[in-house]
């Protein structure tokens, strides 16, 4: 997942990447199992990767959420 592209497709401004709103949305998608962190890019949680991964993959759950 490219954060800038994902933000744009979710209706967020590019400037929202890294914001509290962005991290809240990312956390929600992780809780809903709509995103899966790539274990090969695991990092320590911090400013750059707030949820512990550099890359994420959308799951089938993400498609179901989009379909409503």
C-alpha positions, 0 to 999 in steps of 0.5 A: 500500500502506498500511503499517499495513494491510499489516502487519496483513494480514501478521500483524504488529502495528501497532506493527511498522510501521517496525521492523527486522522490518517493513523486513526483510519489505518488503525481502524482498517487493521482492527477490521482485518482489512489490512495485513502488515507485511511481516518482511517489513516489520519495524518498531512502532514509531513516528514513521510506521505507527503500527509496526510495518512499512508495507500493508496489503488489503485483504478480502475484508477491505473489499467487503467494507467497500461494497457495504 
